[in-house]
Amino acid sequence: MDTEHDVDARLTELEIKASFAEDLVEQLNQIVIRQQEQIDLLMRELVELKRQAPAEGGPAFRSLRDELPPHY
């Protein structure tokens, strides 16, 4: 009888651990999905920034000194 009780206790413990593991896997899956959405968004923004960048051969950046205020 004592052995049967030990087996039941071990089985219950394993079921509890499996349940926690399933919850953790689901949480990690949601994090991965969210991170992939962020990566996709950043990639679209990068493509847009590259599209807006000046063509090769042009100035790589604009200086504020190149832009004179209207009163000059």
mmCIF file as Biopython writes it, N, C-alpha, C and O atoms, coordinates in Angstrom:
data_model
#
loop_
_atom_site.group_PDB
_atom_site.id
_atom_site.type_symbol
_atom_site.label_atom_id
_atom_site.label_alt_id
_atom_site.label_comp_id
_atom_site.label_asym_id
_atom_site.label_entity_id
_atom_site.label_seq_id
_atom_site.pdbx_PDB_ins_code
_atom_site.Cartn_x
_atom_site.Cartn_y
_atom_site.Cartn_z
_atom_site.occupancy
_atom_site.B_iso_or_equiv
_atom_site.auth_seq_id
_atom_site.auth_asym_id
_atom_site.pdbx_PDB_model_num
ATOM 1   N N  . MET A ? 1  ? 0.811  -1.193 0.000   1.0 0.0 1  A 1 
ATOM 2   C CA . MET A ? 1  ? 0.000  0.000  0.000   1.0 0.0 1  A 1 
ATOM 3   C C  . MET A ? 1  ? 0.856  1.259  0.000   1.0 0.0 1  A 1 
ATOM 4   O O  . MET A ? 1  ? 0.531  2.235  -0.676  1.0 0.0 1  A 1 
ATOM 5   N N  . ASP A ? 2  ? 1.937  1.238  0.749   1.0 0.0 2  A 1 
ATOM 6   C CA . ASP A ? 2  ? 2.805  2.410  0.834   1.0 0.0 2  A 1 
ATOM 7   C C  . ASP A ? 2  ? 3.422  2.716  -0.529  1.0 0.0 2  A 1 
ATOM 8   O O  . ASP A ? 2  ? 3.584  3.880  -0.893  1.0 0.0 2  A 1 
ATOM 9   N N  . THR A ? 3  ? 3.765  1.678  -1.274  1.0 0.0 3  A 1 
ATOM 10  C CA . THR A ? 3  ? 4.354  1.855  -2.597  1.0 0.0 3  A 1 
ATOM 11  C C  . THR A ? 3  ? 3.341  2.482  -3.546  1.0 0.0 3  A 1 
ATOM 12  O O  . THR A ? 3  ? 3.699  3.341  -4.353  1.0 0.0 3  A 1 
ATOM 13  N N  . GLU A ? 4  ? 2.097  2.069  -3.460  1.0 0.0 4  A 1 
ATOM 14  C CA . GLU A ? 4  ? 1.054  2.648  -4.303  1.0 0.0 4  A 1 
ATOM 15  C C  . GLU A ? 4  ? 0.881  4.130  -3.994  1.0 0.0 4  A 1 
ATOM 16  O O  . GLU A ? 4  ? 0.691  4.929  -4.910  1.0 0.0 4  A 1 
ATOM 17  N N  . HIS A ? 5  ? 0.944  4.506  -2.732  1.0 0.0 5  A 1 
ATOM 18  C CA . HIS A ? 5  ? 0.845  5.909  -2.330  1.0 0.0 5  A 1 
ATOM 19  C C  . HIS A ? 5  ? 2.033  6.706  -2.883  1.0 0.0 5  A 1 
ATOM 20  O O  . HIS A ? 5  ? 1.856  7.830  -3.353  1.0 0.0 5  A 1 
ATOM 21  N N  . ASP A ? 6  ? 3.238  6.133  -2.830  1.0 0.0 6  A 1 
ATOM 22  C CA . ASP A ? 6  ? 4.426  6.806  -3.360  1.0 0.0 6  A 1 
ATOM 23  C C  . ASP A ? 6  ? 4.300  7.035  -4.866  1.0 0.0 6  A 1 
ATOM 24  O O  . ASP A ? 6  ? 4.654  8.099  -5.374  1.0 0.0 6  A 1 
ATOM 25  N N  . VAL A ? 7  ? 3.802  6.040  -5.561  1.0 0.0 7  A 1 
ATOM 26  C CA . VAL A ? 7  ? 3.629  6.163  -7.014  1.0 0.0 7  A 1 
ATOM 27  C C  . VAL A ? 7  ? 2.609  7.254  -7.324  1.0 0.0 7  A 1 
ATOM 28  O O  . VAL A ? 7  ? 2.821  8.061  -8.229  1.0 0.0 7  A 1 
ATOM 29  N N  . ASP A ? 8  ? 1.511  7.287  -6.584  1.0 0.0 8  A 1 
ATOM 30  C CA . ASP A ? 8  ? 0.494  8.326  -6.783  1.0 0.0 8  A 1 
ATOM 31  C C  . ASP A ? 8  ? 1.070  9.718  -6.514  1.0 0.0 8  A 1 
ATOM 32  O O  . ASP A ? 8  ? 0.797  10.665 -7.253  1.0 0.0 8  A 1 
ATOM 33  N N  . ALA A ? 9  ? 1.853  9.830  -5.471  1.0 0.0 9  A 1 
ATOM 34  C CA . ALA A ? 9  ? 2.464  11.123 -5.131  1.0 0.0 9  A 1 
ATOM 35  C C  . ALA A ? 9  ? 3.438  11.561 -6.216  1.0 0.0 9  A 1 
ATOM 36  O O  . ALA A ? 9  ? 3.468  12.729 -6.603  1.0 0.0 9  A 1 
ATOM 37  N N  . ARG A ? 10 ? 4.233  10.616 -6.702  1.0 0.0 10 A 1 
ATOM 38  C CA . ARG A ? 10 ? 5.186  10.935 -7.770  1.0 0.0 10 A 1 
ATOM 39  C C  . ARG A ? 10 ? 4.453  11.318 -9.058  1.0 0.0 10 A 1 
ATOM 40  O O  . ARG A ? 10 ? 4.851  12.251 -9.755  1.0 0.0 10 A 1 
ATOM 41  N N  . LEU A ? 11 ? 3.394  10.597 -9.359  1.0 0.0 11 A 1 
ATOM 42  C CA . LEU A ? 11 ? 2.613  10.898 -10.550 1.0 0.0 11 A 1 
ATOM 43  C C  . LEU A ? 11 ? 1.983  12.284 -10.456 1.0 0.0 11 A 1 
ATOM 44  O O  . LEU A ? 11 ? 1.987  13.041 -11.427 1.0 0.0 11 A 1 
ATOM 45  N N  . THR A ? 12 ? 1.449  12.609 -9.300  1.0 0.0 12 A 1 
ATOM 46  C CA . THR A ? 12 ? 0.862  13.934 -9.080  1.0 0.0 12 A 1 
ATOM 47  C C  . THR A ? 12 ? 1.925  15.022 -9.245  1.0 0.0 12 A 1 
ATOM 48  O O  . THR A ? 12 ? 1.682  16.050 -9.877  1.0 0.0 12 A 1 
ATOM 49  N N  . GLU A ? 13 ? 3.092  14.785 -8.674  1.0 0.0 13 A 1 
ATOM 50  C CA . GLU A ? 13 ? 4.190  15.754 -8.798  1.0 0.0 13 A 1 
ATOM 51  C C  . GLU A ? 13 ? 4.587  15.949 -10.260 1.0 0.0 13 A 1 
ATOM 52  O O  . GLU A ? 13 ? 4.826  17.075 -10.694 1.0 0.0 13 A 1 
ATOM 53  N N  . LEU A ? 14 ? 4.656  14.876 -11.006 1.0 0.0 14 A 1 
ATOM 54  C CA . LEU A ? 14 ? 5.002  14.971 -12.426 1.0 0.0 14 A 1 
ATOM 55  C C  . LEU A ? 14 ? 3.921  15.711 -13.219 1.0 0.0 14 A 1 
ATOM 56  O O  . LEU A ? 14 ? 4.235  16.486 -14.123 1.0 0.0 14 A 1 
ATOM 57  N N  . GLU A ? 15 ? 2.671  15.476 -12.887 1.0 0.0 15 A 1 
ATOM 58  C CA . GLU A ? 15 ? 1.577  16.185 -13.553 1.0 0.0 15 A 1 
ATOM 59  C C  . GLU A ? 15 ? 1.641  17.680 -13.275 1.0 0.0 15 A 1 
ATOM 60  O O  . GLU A ? 15 ? 1.387  18.494 -14.163 1.0 0.0 15 A 1 
ATOM 61  N N  . ILE A ? 16 ? 1.979  18.037 -12.053 1.0 0.0 16 A 1 
ATOM 62  C CA . ILE A ? 16 ? 2.112  19.454 -11.699 1.0 0.0 16 A 1 
ATOM 63  C C  . ILE A ? 16 ? 3.266  20.081 -12.475 1.0 0.0 16 A 1 
ATOM 64  O O  . ILE A ? 16 ? 3.127  21.171 -13.029 1.0 0.0 16 A 1 
ATOM 65  N N  . LYS A ? 17 ? 4.397  19.395 -12.513 1.0 0.0 17 A 1 
ATOM 66  C CA . LYS A ? 17 ? 5.553  19.915 -13.252 1.0 0.0 17 A 1 
ATOM 67  C C  . LYS A ? 17 ? 5.240  20.042 -14.740 1.0 0.0 17 A 1 
ATOM 68  O O  . LYS A ? 17 ? 5.635  21.022 -15.371 1.0 0.0 17 A 1 
ATOM 69  N N  . ALA A ? 18 ? 4.543  19.074 -15.300 1.0 0.0 18 A 1 
ATOM 70  C CA . ALA A ? 18 ? 4.174  19.126 -16.715 1.0 0.0 18 A 1 
ATOM 71  C C  . ALA A ? 18 ? 3.257  20.312 -16.989 1.0 0.0 18 A 1 
ATOM 72  O O  . ALA A ? 18 ? 3.385  20.976 -18.018 1.0 0.0 18 A 1 
ATOM 73  N N  . SER A ? 19 ? 2.342  20.575 -16.078 1.0 0.0 19 A 1 
ATOM 74  C CA . SER A ? 19 ? 1.434  21.706 -16.234 1.0 0.0 19 A 1 
ATOM 75  C C  . SER A ? 19 ? 2.194  23.025 -16.226 1.0 0.0 19 A 1 
ATOM 76  O O  . SER A ? 19 ? 1.937  23.897 -17.057 1.0 0.0 19 A 1 
ATOM 77  N N  . PHE A ? 20 ? 3.130  23.176 -15.289 1.0 0.0 20 A 1 
ATOM 78  C CA . PHE A ? 20 ? 3.948  24.390 -15.250 1.0 0.0 20 A 1 
ATOM 79  C C  . PHE A ? 20 ? 4.800  24.515 -16.503 1.0 0.0 20 A 1 
ATOM 80  O O  . PHE A ? 20 ? 4.975  25.615 -17.027 1.0 0.0 20 A 1 
ATOM 81  N N  . ALA A ? 21 ? 5.326  23.406 -16.984 1.0 0.0 21 A 1 
ATOM 82  C CA . ALA A ? 21 ? 6.144  23.429 -18.198 1.0 0.0 21 A 1 
ATOM 83  C C  . ALA A ? 21 ? 5.311  23.858 -19.407 1.0 0.0 21 A 1 
ATOM 84  O O  . ALA A ? 21 ? 5.789  24.625 -20.244 1.0 0.0 21 A 1 
ATOM 85  N N  . GLU A ? 22 ? 4.083  23.377 -19.505 1.0 0.0 22 A 1 
ATOM 86  C CA . GLU A ? 22 ? 3.202  23.781 -20.594 1.0 0.0 22 A 1 
ATOM 87  C C  . GLU A ? 22 ? 2.909  25.275 -20.535 1.0 0.0 22 A 1 
ATOM 88  O O  . GLU A ? 22 ? 2.917  25.954 -21.562 1.0 0.0 22 A 1 
ATOM 89  N N  . ASP A ? 23 ? 2.651  25.782 -19.345 1.0 0.0 23 A 1 
ATOM 90  C CA . ASP A ? 23 ? 2.410  27.224 -19.189 1.0 0.0 23 A 1 
ATOM 91  C C  . ASP A ? 23 ? 3.631  28.032 -19.605 1.0 0.0 23 A 1 
ATOM 92  O O  . ASP A ? 23 ? 3.504  29.053 -20.280 1.0 0.0 23 A 1 
ATOM 93  N N  . LEU A ? 24 ? 4.809  27.578 -19.207 1.0 0.0 24 A 1 
ATOM 94  C CA . LEU A ? 24 ? 6.038  28.281 -19.552 1.0 0.0 24 A 1 
ATOM 95  C C  . LEU A ? 24 ? 6.271  28.270 -21.053 1.0 0.0 24 A 1 
ATOM 96  O O  . LEU A ? 24 ? 6.656  29.290 -21.626 1.0 0.0 24 A 1 
ATOM 97  N N  . VAL A ? 25 ? 6.046  27.147 -21.688 1.0 0.0 25 A 1 
ATOM 98  C CA . VAL A ? 25 ? 6.217  27.056 -23.143 1.0 0.0 25 A 1 
ATOM 99  C C  . VAL A ? 25 ? 5.258  28.010 -23.847 1.0 0.0 25 A 1 
ATOM 100 O O  . VAL A ? 25 ? 5.642  28.666 -24.815 1.0 0.0 25 A 1 
ATOM 101 N N  . GLU A ? 26 ? 4.033  28.095 -23.381 1.0 0.0 26 A 1 
ATOM 102 C CA . GLU A ? 26 ? 3.065  29.003 -23.994 1.0 0.0 26 A 1 
ATOM 103 C C  . GLU A ? 26 ? 3.491  30.461 -23.805 1.0 0.0 26 A 1 
ATOM 104 O O  . GLU A ? 26 ? 3.381  31.260 -24.736 1.0 0.0 26 A 1 
ATOM 105 N N  . GLN A ? 27 ? 3.969  30.812 -22.625 1.0 0.0 27 A 1 
ATOM 106 C CA . GLN A ? 27 ? 4.456  32.175 -22.389 1.0 0.0 27 A 1 
ATOM 107 C C  . GLN A ? 27 ? 5.635  32.500 -23.298 1.0 0.0 27 A 1 
ATOM 108 O O  . GLN A ? 27 ? 5.694  33.582 -23.882 1.0 0.0 27 A 1 
ATOM 109 N N  . LEU A ? 28 ? 6.571  31.563 -23.416 1.0 0.0 28 A 1 
ATOM 110 C CA . LEU A ? 28 ? 7.728  31.784 -24.276 1.0 0.0 28 A 1 
ATOM 111 C C  . LEU A ? 28 ? 7.308  31.899 -25.740 1.0 0.0 28 A 1 
ATOM 112 O O  . LEU A ? 28 ? 7.878  32.689 -26.493 1.0 0.0 28 A 1 
ATOM 113 N N  . ASN A ? 29 ? 6.328  31.125 -26.134 1.0 0.0 29 A 1 
ATOM 114 C CA . ASN A ? 29 ? 5.825  31.196 -27.500 1.0 0.0 29 A 1 
ATOM 115 C C  . ASN A ? 29 ? 5.235  32.583 -27.779 1.0 0.0 29 A 1 
ATOM 116 O O  . ASN A ? 29 ? 5.466  33.154 -28.845 1.0 0.0 29 A 1 
ATOM 117 N N  . GLN A ? 30 ? 4.480  33.116 -26.830 1.0 0.0 30 A 1 
ATOM 118 C CA . GLN A ? 30 ? 3.911  34.447 -27.006 1.0 0.0 30 A 1 
ATOM 119 C C  . GLN A ? 30 ? 5.001  35.517 -27.090 1.0 0.0 30 A 1 
ATOM 120 O O  . GLN A ? 30 ? 4.872  36.482 -27.844 1.0 0.0 30 A 1 
ATOM 121 N N  . ILE A ? 31 ? 6.057  35.346 -26.327 1.0 0.0 31 A 1 
ATOM 122 C CA . ILE A ? 31 ? 7.176  36.296 -26.381 1.0 0.0 31 A 1 
ATOM 123 C C  . ILE A ? 31 ? 7.845  36.236 -27.741 1.0 0.0 31 A 1 
ATOM 124 O O  . ILE A ? 31 ? 8.173  37.274 -28.316 1.0 0.0 31 A 1 
ATOM 125 N N  . VAL A ? 32 ? 8.052  35.039 -28.260 1.0 0.0 32 A 1 
ATOM 126 C CA . VAL A ? 32 ? 8.684  34.880 -29.575 1.0 0.0 32 A 1 
ATOM 127 C C  . VAL A ? 32 ? 7.809  35.516 -30.661 1.0 0.0 32 A 1 
ATOM 128 O O  . VAL A ? 32 ? 8.319  36.182 -31.562 1.0 0.0 32 A 1 
ATOM 129 N N  . ILE A ? 33 ? 6.502  35.311 -30.573 1.0 0.0 33 A 1 
ATOM 130 C CA . ILE A ? 33 ? 5.588  35.910 -31.554 1.0 0.0 33 A 1 
ATOM 131 C C  . ILE A ? 33 ? 5.684  37.437 -31.497 1.0 0.0 33 A 1 
ATOM 132 O O  . ILE A ? 33 ? 5.769  38.095 -32.534 1.0 0.0 33 A 1 
ATOM 133 N N  . ARG A ? 34 ? 5.670  37.995 -30.294 1.0 0.0 34 A 1 
ATOM 134 C CA . ARG A ? 34 ? 5.751  39.447 -30.119 1.0 0.0 34 A 1 
ATOM 135 C C  . ARG A ? 34 ? 7.084  39.990 -30.640 1.0 0.0 34 A 1 
ATOM 136 O O  . ARG A ? 34 ? 7.118  41.036 -31.287 1.0 0.0 34 A 1 
ATOM 137 N N  . GLN A ? 35 ? 8.173  39.284 -30.361 1.0 0.0 35 A 1 
ATOM 138 C CA . GLN A ? 35 ? 9.480  39.727 -30.839 1.0 0.0 35 A 1 
ATOM 139 C C  . GLN A ? 35 ? 9.552  39.666 -32.358 1.0 0.0 35 A 1 
ATOM 140 O O  . GLN A ? 35 ? 10.142 40.550 -32.981 1.0 0.0 35 A 1 
ATOM 141 N N  . GLN A ? 36 ? 8.966  38.645 -32.963 1.0 0.0 36 A 1 
ATOM 142 C CA . GLN A ? 36 ? 8.980  38.558 -34.418 1.0 0.0 36 A 1 
ATOM 143 C C  . GLN A ? 36 ? 8.186  39.701 -35.038 1.0 0.0 36 A 1 
ATOM 144 O O  . GLN A ? 36 ? 8.584  40.242 -36.070 1.0 0.0 36 A 1 
ATOM 145 N N  . GLU A ? 37 ? 7.071  40.073 -34.422 1.0 0.0 37 A 1 
ATOM 146 C CA . GLU A ? 37 ? 6.298  41.216 -34.907 1.0 0.0 37 A 1 
ATOM 147 C C  . GLU A ? 37 ? 7.124  42.493 -34.821 1.0 0.0 37 A 1 
ATOM 148 O O  . GLU A ? 37 ? 7.080  43.324 -35.728 1.0 0.0 37 A 1 
ATOM 149 N N  . GLN A ? 38 ? 7.883  42.656 -33.726 1.0 0.0 38 A 1 
ATOM 150 C CA . GLN A ? 38 ? 8.737  43.836 -33.582 1.0 0.0 38 A 1 
ATOM 151 C C  . GLN A ? 38 ? 9.853  43.829 -34.628 1.0 0.0 38 A 1 
ATOM 152 O O  . GLN A ? 38 ? 10.179 44.874 -35.192 1.0 0.0 38 A 1 
ATOM 153 N N  . ILE A ? 39 ? 10.431 42.671 -34.887 1.0 0.0 39 A 1 
ATOM 154 C CA . ILE A ? 39 ? 11.480 42.564 -35.904 1.0 0.0 39 A 1 
ATOM 155 C C  . ILE A ? 39 ? 10.921 42.923 -37.268 1.0 0.0 39 A 1 
ATOM 156 O O  . ILE A ? 39 ? 11.555 43.657 -38.027 1.0 0.0 39 A 1 
ATOM 157 N N  . ASP A ? 40 ? 9.732  42.408 -37.588 1.0 0.0 40 A 1 
ATOM 158 C CA . ASP A ? 40 ? 9.111  42.722 -38.876 1.0 0.0 40 A 1 
ATOM 159 C C  . ASP A ? 40 ? 8.866  44.217 -39.019 1.0 0.0 40 A 1 
ATOM 160 O O  . ASP A ? 40 ? 9.114  44.793 -40.079 1.0 0.0 40 A 1 
ATOM 161 N N  . LEU A ? 41 ? 8.378  44.847 -37.950 1.0 0.0 41 A 1 
ATOM 162 C CA . LEU A ? 41 ? 8.143  46.284 -37.979 1.0 0.0 41 A 1 
ATOM 163 C C  . LEU A ? 41 ? 9.449  47.043 -38.190 1.0 0.0 41 A 1 
ATOM 164 O O  . LEU A ? 41 ? 9.505  47.965 -39.004 1.0 0.0 41 A 1 
ATOM 165 N N  . LEU A ? 42 ? 10.485 46.667 -37.470 1.0 0.0 42 A 1 
ATOM 166 C CA . LEU A ? 42 ? 11.780 47.335 -37.615 1.0 0.0 42 A 1 
ATOM 167 C C  . LEU A ? 42 ? 12.353 47.151 -39.021 1.0 0.0 42 A 1 
ATOM 168 O O  . LEU A ? 42 ? 12.965 48.068 -39.570 1.0 0.0 42 A 1 
ATOM 169 N N  . MET A ? 43 ? 12.157 45.979 -39.593 1.0 0.0 43 A 1 
ATOM 170 C CA . MET A ? 43 ? 12.641 45.744 -40.957 1.0 0.0 43 A 1 
ATOM 171 C C  . MET A ? 43 ? 11.901 46.638 -41.958 1.0 0.0 43 A 1 
ATOM 172 O O  . MET A ? 43 ? 12.514 47.186 -42.874 1.0 0.0 43 A 1 
ATOM 173 N N  . ARG A ? 44 ? 10.587 46.784 -41.780 1.0 0.0 44 A 1 
ATOM 174 C CA . ARG A ? 44 ? 9.834  47.679 -42.674 1.0 0.0 44 A 1 
ATOM 175 C C  . ARG A ? 44 ? 10.310 49.127 -42.515 1.0 0.0 44 A 1 
ATOM 176 O O  . ARG A ? 44 ? 10.448 49.851 -43.501 1.0 0.0 44 A 1 
ATOM 177 N N  . GLU A ? 45 ? 10.558 49.542 -41.270 1.0 0.0 45 A 1 
ATOM 178 C CA . GLU A ? 45 ? 11.053 50.899 -41.035 1.0 0.0 45 A 1 
ATOM 179 C C  . GLU A ? 45 ? 12.427 51.092 -41.656 1.0 0.0 45 A 1 
ATOM 180 O O  . GLU A ? 45 ? 12.710 52.152 -42.213 1.0 0.0 45 A 1 
ATOM 181 N N  . LEU A ? 46 ? 13.281 50.082 -41.567 1.0 0.0 46 A 1 
ATOM 182 C CA . LEU A ? 46 ? 14.613 50.176 -42.163 1.0 0.0 46 A 1 
ATOM 183 C C  . LEU A ? 46 ? 14.528 50.310 -43.671 1.0 0.0 46 A 1 
ATOM 184 O O  . LEU A ? 46 ? 15.242 51.118 -44.265 1.0 0.0 46 A 1 
ATOM 185 N N  . VAL A ? 47 ? 13.661 49.528 -44.296 1.0 0.0 47 A 1 
ATOM 186 C CA . VAL A ? 47 ? 13.476 49.623 -45.749 1.0 0.0 47 A 1 
ATOM 187 C C  . VAL A ? 47 ? 12.994 51.019 -46.119 1.0 0.0 47 A 1 
ATOM 188 O O  . VAL A ? 47 ? 13.463 51.602 -47.097 1.0 0.0 47 A 1 
ATOM 189 N N  . GLU A ? 48 ? 12.063 51.556 -45.343 1.0 0.0 48 A 1 
ATOM 190 C CA . GLU A ? 48 ? 11.552 52.900 -45.618 1.0 0.0 48 A 1 
ATOM 191 C C  . GLU A ? 48 ? 12.652 53.949 -45.448 1.0 0.0 48 A 1 
ATOM 192 O O  . GLU A ? 48 ? 12.753 54.868 -46.261 1.0 0.0 48 A 1 
ATOM 193 N N  . LEU A ? 49 ? 13.463 53.829 -44.420 1.0 0.0 49 A 1 
ATOM 194 C CA . LEU A ? 49 ? 14.558 54.783 -44.223 1.0 0.0 49 A 1 
ATOM 195 C C  . LEU A ? 49 ? 15.581 54.693 -45.349 1.0 0.0 49 A 1 
ATOM 196 O O  . LEU A ? 49 ? 16.097 55.712 -45.809 1.0 0.0 49 A 1 
ATOM 197 N N  . LYS A ? 50 ? 15.868 53.487 -45.787 1.0 0.0 50 A 1 
ATOM 198 C CA . LYS A ? 50 ? 16.801 53.331 -46.914 1.0 0.0 50 A 1 
ATOM 199 C C  . LYS A ? 50 ? 16.224 53.942 -48.179 1.0 0.0 50 A 1 
ATOM 200 O O  . LYS A ? 50 ? 16.952 54.524 -48.982 1.0 0.0 50 A 1 
ATOM 201 N N  . ARG A ? 51 ? 14.921 53.811 -48.354 1.0 0.0 51 A 1 
ATOM 202 C CA . ARG A ? 51 ? 14.276 54.389 -49.534 1.0 0.0 51 A 1 
ATOM 203 C C  . ARG A ? 51 ? 14.354 55.913 -49.496 1.0 0.0 51 A 1 
ATOM 204 O O  . ARG A ? 51 ? 14.501 56.557 -50.536 1.0 0.0 51 A 1 
ATOM 205 N N  . GLN A ? 52 ? 14.255 56.487 -48.303 1.0 0.0 52 A 1 
ATOM 206 C CA . GLN A ? 52 ? 14.284 57.939 -48.160 1.0 0.0 52 A 1 
ATOM 207 C C  . GLN A ? 52 ? 15.700 58.497 -48.190 1.0 0.0 52 A 1 
ATOM 208 O O  . GLN A ? 52 ? 15.879 59.697 -48.398 1.0 0.0 52 A 1 
ATOM 209 N N  . ALA A ? 53 ? 16.704 57.661 -47.989 1.0 0.0 53 A 1 
ATOM 210 C CA . ALA A ? 53 ? 18.092 58.119 -47.942 1.0 0.0 53 A 1 
ATOM 211 C C  . ALA A ? 53 ? 18.500 58.627 -49.317 1.0 0.0 53 A 1 
ATOM 212 O O  . ALA A ? 53 ? 17.992 58.152 -50.332 1.0 0.0 53 A 1 
ATOM 213 N N  . PRO A ? 54 ? 19.423 59.598 -49.355 1.0 0.0 54 A 1 
ATOM 214 C CA . PRO A ? 54 ? 19.890 60.110 -50.646 1.0 0.0 54 A 1 
ATOM 215 C C  . PRO A ? 54 ? 20.612 59.010 -51.431 1.0 0.0 54 A 1 
ATOM 216 O O  . PRO A ? 54 ? 21.162 58.065 -50.865 1.0 0.0 54 A 1 
ATOM 217 N N  . ALA A ? 55 ? 20.588 59.172 -52.740 1.0 0.0 55 A 1 
ATOM 218 C CA . ALA A ? 55 ? 21.256 58.203 -53.605 1.0 0.0 55 A 1 
ATOM 219 C C  . ALA A ? 55 ? 22.754 58.207 -53.342 1.0 0.0 55 A 1 
ATOM 220 O O  . ALA A ? 55 ? 23.299 59.173 -52.809 1.0 0.0 55 A 1 
ATOM 221 N N  . GLU A ? 56 ? 23.405 57.131 -53.717 1.0 0.0 56 A 1 
ATOM 222 C CA . GLU A ? 56 ? 24.861 57.056 -53.510 1.0 0.0 56 A 1 
ATOM 223 C C  . GLU A ? 56 ? 25.540 58.179 -54.273 1.0 0.0 56 A 1 
ATOM 224 O O  . GLU A ? 56 ? 25.090 58.563 -55.353 1.0 0.0 56 A 1 
ATOM 225 N N  . GLY A ? 57 ? 26.603 58.699 -53.725 1.0 0.0 57 A 1 
ATOM 226 C CA . GLY A ? 57 ? 27.318 59.811 -54.335 1.0 0.0 57 A 1 
ATOM 227 C C  . GLY A ? 57 ? 26.898 61.143 -53.752 1.0 0.0 57 A 1 
ATOM 228 O O  . GLY A ? 57 ? 27.655 62.112 -53.805 1.0 0.0 57 A 1 
ATOM 229 N N  . GLY A ? 58 ? 25.709 61.202 -53.200 1.0 0.0 58 A 1 
ATOM 230 C CA . GLY A ? 58 ? 25.227 62.427 -52.574 1.0 0.0 58 A 1 
ATOM 231 C C  . GLY A ? 58 ? 25.749 62.508 -51.149 1.0 0.0 58 A 1 
ATOM 232 O O  . GLY A ? 58 ? 26.392 61.577 -50.663 1.0 0.0 58 A 1 
ATOM 233 N N  . PRO A ? 59 ? 25.474 63.617 -50.483 1.0 0.0 59 A 1 
ATOM 234 C CA . PRO A ? 59 ? 25.929 63.726 -49.094 1.0 0.0 59 A 1 
ATOM 235 C C  . PRO A ? 59 ? 25.239 62.673 -48.223 1.0 0.0 59 A 1 
ATOM 236 O O  . PRO A ? 59 ? 24.043 62.413 -48.358 1.0 0.0 59 A 1 
ATOM 237 N N  . ALA A ? 60 ? 26.010 62.092 -47.350 1.0 0.0 60 A 1 
ATOM 238 C CA . ALA A ? 60 ? 25.478 61.031 -46.492 1.0 0.0 60 A 1 
ATOM 239 C C  . ALA A ? 60 ? 24.637 61.604 -45.362 1.0 0.0 60 A 1 
ATOM 240 O O  . ALA A ? 60 ? 23.784 60.913 -44.805 1.0 0.0 60 A 1 
ATOM 241 N N  . PHE A ? 61 ? 24.876 62.875 -45.022 1.0 0.0 61 A 1 
ATOM 242 C CA . PHE A ? 61 ? 24.102 63.502 -43.960 1.0 0.0 61 A 1 
ATOM 243 C C  . PHE A ? 61 ? 23.938 64.970 -44.278 1.0 0.0 61 A 1 
ATOM 244 O O  . PHE A ? 61 ? 24.663 65.527 -45.102 1.0 0.0 61 A 1 
ATOM 245 N N  . ARG A ? 62 ? 22.977 65.593 -43.615 1.0 0.0 62 A 1 
ATOM 246 C CA . ARG A ? 62 ? 22.762 67.028 -43.803 1.0 0.0 62 A 1 
ATOM 247 C C  . ARG A ? 62 ? 23.168 67.737 -42.525 1.0 0.0 62 A 1 
ATOM 248 O O  . ARG A ? 62 ? 22.796 67.338 -41.422 1.0 0.0 62 A 1 
ATOM 249 N N  . SER A ? 63 ? 23.925 68.775 -42.700 1.0 0.0 63 A 1 
ATOM 250 C CA . SER A ? 63 ? 24.363 69.555 -41.560 1.0 0.0 63 A 1 
ATOM 251 C C  . SER A ? 63 ? 23.401 70.724 -41.358 1.0 0.0 63 A 1 
ATOM 252 O O  . SER A ? 63 ? 22.859 71.265 -42.322 1.0 0.0 63 A 1 
ATOM 253 N N  . LEU A ? 64 ? 23.198 71.102 -40.117 1.0 0.0 64 A 1 
ATOM 254 C CA . LEU A ? 64 ? 22.367 72.267 -39.851 1.0 0.0 64 A 1 
ATOM 255 C C  . LEU A ? 64 ? 23.004 73.540 -40.408 1.0 0.0 64 A 1 
ATOM 256 O O  . LEU A ? 64 ? 22.305 74.520 -40.666 1.0 0.0 64 A 1 
ATOM 257 N N  . ARG A ? 65 ? 24.291 73.532 -40.589 1.0 0.0 65 A 1 
ATOM 258 C CA . ARG A ? 65 ? 24.975 74.699 -41.164 1.0 0.0 65 A 1 
ATOM 259 C C  . ARG A ? 65 ? 24.605 74.884 -42.634 1.0 0.0 65 A 1 
ATOM 260 O O  . ARG A ? 65 ? 24.681 75.994 -43.161 1.0 0.0 65 A 1 
ATOM 261 N N  . ASP A ? 66 ? 24.209 73.809 -43.288 1.0 0.0 66 A 1 
ATOM 262 C CA . ASP A ? 66 ? 23.799 73.912 -44.692 1.0 0.0 66 A 1 
ATOM 263 C C  . ASP A ? 66 ? 22.419 74.554 -44.830 1.0 0.0 66 A 1 
ATOM 264 O O  . ASP A ? 66 ? 22.055 75.014 -45.912 1.0 0.0 66 A 1 
ATOM 265 N N  . GLU A ? 67 ? 21.670 74.585 -43.766 1.0 0.0 67 A 1 
ATOM 266 C CA . GLU A ? 67 ? 20.334 75.146 -43.791 1.0 0.0 67 A 1 
ATOM 267 C C  . GLU A ? 67 ? 20.319 76.486 -43.068 1.0 0.0 67 A 1 
ATOM 268 O O  . GLU A ? 67 ? 20.267 76.543 -41.839 1.0 0.0 67 A 1 
ATOM 269 N N  . LEU A ? 68 ? 20.364 77.545 -43.837 1.0 0.0 68 A 1 
ATOM 270 C CA . LEU A ? 68 ? 20.355 78.877 -43.246 1.0 0.0 68 A 1 
ATOM 271 C C  . LEU A ? 68 ? 18.923 79.271 -42.897 1.0 0.0 68 A 1 
ATOM 272 O O  . LEU A ? 68 ? 17.986 78.933 -43.620 1.0 0.0 68 A 1 
ATOM 273 N N  . PRO A ? 69 ? 18.764 79.976 -41.801 1.0 0.0 69 A 1 
ATOM 274 C CA . PRO A ? 69 ? 17.424 80.440 -41.449 1.0 0.0 69 A 1 
ATOM 275 C C  . PRO A ? 69 ? 16.927 81.438 -42.487 1.0 0.0 69 A 1 
ATOM 276 O O  . PRO A ? 69 ? 17.740 82.013 -43.211 1.0 0.0 69 A 1 
ATOM 277 N N  . PRO A ? 70 ? 15.632 81.660 -42.582 1.0 0.0 70 A 1 
ATOM 278 C CA . PRO A ? 70 ? 15.059 82.533 -43.622 1.0 0.0 70 A 1 
ATOM 279 C C  . PRO A ? 70 ? 15.561 83.980 -43.583 1.0 0.0 70 A 1 
ATOM 280 O O  . PRO A ? 70 ? 15.549 84.656 -44.612 1.0 0.0 70 A 1 
ATOM 281 N N  . HIS A ? 71 ? 15.997 84.463 -42.434 1.0 0.0 71 A 1 
ATOM 282 C CA . HIS A ? 71 ? 16.402 85.876 -42.365 1.0 0.0 71 A 1 
ATOM 283 C C  . HIS A ? 71 ? 17.806 86.116 -42.882 1.0 0.0 71 A 1 
ATOM 284 O O  . HIS A ? 71 ? 18.265 87.257 -42.820 1.0 0.0 71 A 1 
ATOM 285 N N  . TYR A ? 72 ? 18.521 85.120 -43.389 1.0 0.0 72 A 1 
ATOM 286 C CA . TYR A ? 72 ? 19.865 85.341 -43.958 1.0 0.0 72 A 1 
ATOM 287 C C  . TYR A ? 72 ? 19.805 85.493 -45.433 1.0 0.0 72 A 1 
ATOM 288 O O  . TYR A ? 72 ? 20.837 85.685 -46.076 1.0 0.0 72 A 1 
#
